[in-house]
Amino acid sequence: MNKREFIKKSSVGALGIMLAPSILKAGFPKDKLRTAHIGVGNMGMEDLKAVSSHGAVEVVALCDVDALNLSAAHKMHPGARIFFDYRAMLEDMGDEIDAVIVSTPDHTHAPASLMAMHMDKPVYCQKPLTHYVSESREMKKLAAEKGLVTQMGIQVHSFYDYKLATLLIQSGIIGKVHTVHAWSPKNWGYDGPLPEGEDPVPDQLDWNLWLGTSKKRPFKKDMYHPGNWRKLMDYGCGTLGDMGVHIFDTPYNALELDVPRTIMTECRPSNGFGFPENNTVTYEFPGTKYTGKSLKWIWYDGPGAPEMHEDLLLPGMEMNAKKADKKNDGNSISLDAGVAAENELPEQGAMFVGEKGRLLLPHFMQLPKKIRRGKYVDISKEIAKVSEEHNLGEPIRNYATEGPKHYHQFVDACLGKDTTTAPFDYAARLTETILLGTIAGRFPGETLHWDAETARFQEEKANKYLSGNYRDF
């Protein structure tokens, strides 16, 4: 079943709930936002907490395929109705919901979001926006056609240091940029054997609804739900889709990039099941006013990342030095990775390489640093200047208080009081870039050529991975 058939067969078309946009928007409350949450475990719980911390939000519906997740969320919002199936929720409560938050595994992002969007609901969707390139393009198109408020869940997009780095790059602090390096040693890959047999499905889990539109597969304990789905091709997008979206965001935004022209991934041969645990992805982008004629972008992930390169040398660092001897196995990354020594690369981050030096941007909540001719350069005056010009205020190093701002921006935009900074128009292009890298991983060492206008690869064998067949569930 393709996406159009799925939407048509789901409640929106079958029950005739899809009202004219003017009717829906006319009844939109201006002082309150009634939210429905699809996926309330793990990151979904964090999304629920952040959205509901806005004073204008009333949580009216909670949906999850796991009864334990639902129970925990319902204790926080006992007045909300609960559902296992998001389709039933949207069918039953269409006119009682003002906005939808989608926090499911990646393969359900687009099916759930598209159904809500066809009902003219603003959508906040976790990153990466979709599981397939075709879905990203469809969500971007639909959001534009309907004029919907949308936001992708890249909450650090709204943090001080990332806004600062964007403004510094665009002010020309290192001249035109010709190369970006970005990395994370996190390990959302799986190089192990394919699972055999099956295990009993836990009583609290609806396995069919968890699989959703993906192909039917037997349940295996500790392989899919609740946490390891990110490692697997049918459900997640690997480390590139998890951390890459966050770390790509600032360079991608600062340089005003579109999608790449070529992509090449170095990794182990594809097994068609799990993403490789170590990947080096090289992109070539068309130039912009902030770059040279073209831009080279290299992404490194997995244990030990990044591979050392002369562009990554810091003052006092030896070329053959291991990247920050932290003995990180790729599974112990925290939100607060700590401040690295001046001669050590941060655990995760990005390096801009330009005509007049380099700019190092740690991930996250740390100031960017300029390096020129092997030495750090004091840029405190430049920071003060752009901060004052753009009213950035003082940096606040508190994720608990800063994290909700991205969510609150979405709520305020739904109420007509703000605009979002990661709408689907932007998020779809960023996600497409990420997903092209995961597709290239199926053809290690081969350069794939992408035509942005036709949304096709020159290499025909790669095009079958741009979309998927939706299972009727």
Helices and strands as residue ranges (DSSP letters): H 3-9, H 11-14, H 21-26, E 33-38, H 43-52, E 57-63, H 67-76, E 81-83, H 86-93, G 94-96, E 99-102, H 106-118, E 123-126, H 133-146, E 150-153, G 155-158, H 160-170, E 177-184, H 207-211, G 228-231, H 238-239, I 240-244, H 245-254, E 262-266, E 279-286, E 291-301, G 310-312, E 349-354, E 357-362, E 369-372, E 375-377, H 380-389, H 399-402, H 404-414, H 424-440, E 447-451, E 456-457, G 460-465
